[in-house]
Amino acid sequence: MDFIVKSDNYTLVVEHLQNDMKQQVAAAYRQCRLAKNLTQSELAEKSGVARPNISRFESGNYNPSLDMLVRLAVAMDMNLEVKLKK
């Protein structure tokens, strides 16, 4: 990832925020999948995303593309909404 680094502390803050956000997004997708009573294999079949990628994403070990997030949401009959907040 490219970003302007002002100090070592700034880099650590950005990495921490990224990891927190990744974990929150992964947890939200997992909760939605479970609420829809879908297994990872079923979601993979419906979305066209490989099951190992879904597993790694849900465990926080995979950085999904926006395309993947949209495909998973659509496969669960949901919409993806992205907001920037101040």
N, C-alpha and C positions, 0 to 999 in steps of 0.2 A: 504494500500500500504506500502511496506517495502522499506525504503531507509535510507541511513546514514544521520543522523541529526547532523550538526555541530553547529547550533545555532538556536534560534527562528526565526531570520531573514531569514536564509536559508530555513527553513520549509515554511515560508510565500511566498518566491519567487517561490519555487517548486509548491506549491498549486496554486499560481496565474498563472504560466505558464501552468499547467495542465488544469485549467479552461478556459484559453484563447484558448488553442488547441482544447478542447472539443467543444467550441462554434464555432470555425472556421470549424471544420469537420462537425458538425451538420448543419451549414448554407450551406456548399457546397453540402451536400446530399439533403437538402431541395430544393436548387436552381436546382439541376439536376432533381429531381422528378417533379418539376413544369415545367421545360423546356420540359420534356417528356409528359406533360399533364396527369400525373397520380395523382389520389387521394391517400391518405394514405391507404384507404381500397383496392384499386386496387394493390398498391405496396405490401401490406400485402399478398394478394392472390397469386401474382406472386412469391413472395420470400419465403413464408412460415413463415414469421416473424409476430407475432401478432401485429395488428394495434395499440393497446395501447403502445406497446414498441416503435413503430415507432414514435408515437406522443410524447412520453416522450423523446426519443432521439433527435428529431428535436427541442424540447423546451429546451434542455440542462439539463434535469432532469434524464438522464439515461446514464450510462457508457456502451456503446456497446462492445461486444466481437469482435474480429477480424473476427470470423465466421459470425456474423451478418452483419458486414460491407461488407464482400465479397458477401453474399447472396443478400443484397440490391443492390450492384453494378451490379451483374449479372442479376438481375431482371430488371434493367434499361438498359440492353445491354451495360454495361460499364465495365471497368477494374479498379481494385483498385491498386494504385501504392503507396508504402510506401518508403520514402527516409529519410536517416539520413544526416543532414548537419552539417558541422563544423561551 
